[in-house]
């Protein structure tokens, strides 16, 4: 059975590029989305070169979202609003995986949540109820993703209001070499997003790169 086509919006950035690399390596058709079609094409070419593959495509954000089966949003919080407006039409009736974290420079190691509670709640509000928004991948170090074959010591908490959509994203986590765990409704994303600033603080304090989280005590996930 053929795999879903994934549009990684913001795939020219570190986290998006890393996820796209791992999913492409797992056999998923990948589209890199960017505000600039030229930049998207450059990132796609780099991915194709790393994988000795020529199937990854680069497109401007609106077209990337429209062509894909699943849309993955990996843009900085400051760019979230404008990007959502670009892709809203193309996201209808689809799963949208939101990786956005409400980091507010320069104090990114301090939790600063938006008035709406979380970035994922904002995404659902802007895109509307015809989209199944799932929050995931906020706590994974981007540098780890870009080393294929490297085991990543981090669980992925998956929040969303639609059970089937959550299960699909747990599968995407597995395809990327990660362990996904369903973590309840989209409202719970507030805790997951906040953890990113905590992890940044830990990285700085303990002089490490890409610390992650593990959920203990589960016999199954």
C-alpha positions, 0 to 999 in steps of 0.5 A: 500500500502506498504511503501518504504524501507529506508536505513539510511546511517550513522544511528548509529549517532544521526541524522540518529538514530533519523530519523530512529526511527521516520520512523520506528515508522511510519511503514517504513521498515528501514535499518541502514547502517554503514561502520561497519556491526557490528555497524549497527547491534547494532544500529538496535537492539537498535531501535528494542528494543525501538519500540518492533519491530524486523524488522529493519536491520543493514548492511554495507553501500553498501548493505544497499543502494542496498537493499533500495528504498530510501537512506538517507545520514546522515554522517558528512561532513568529511565522505561524499566523502568516503561514497558516493563512497561506496554507489554510485552503489546502489543509481542509479535510486533512490531518495537520501536524503542528510542531510549532512552539511558542518561543519568544526570543531572546528568552527562549529558555523561559515558558511564555505561552500565548493568550490562546494557551498553545500554538496548536490551539491557534492552528486549529482555530485558524484552519477550522474544524474541517482540519484534524490538527495534531500536536507533536515533535516539539521536544525532539532535538533537531540535530538528532533528526539529521543523523540517519540511523542514530537512535534518539533518546526521546518520546514524542507526545501526540495530542489531538482531538481526533483519535484516528489522527493521533494514531496516524501521527504516532505511526509517523513518529515510528517511521522517523525512528521515534516512540510516539505516545498518545497524550490526549486532546489538543488542549494538552499540547500546552504542557508539551509546548511548554516543555520545550523551553524547559529542555532548552534551559536544561541544555544550557545549564548542563551543556548538552545538545538536544535533551529529551523526555521519557515517559516511565511506567507505561506497559504499552503506549 
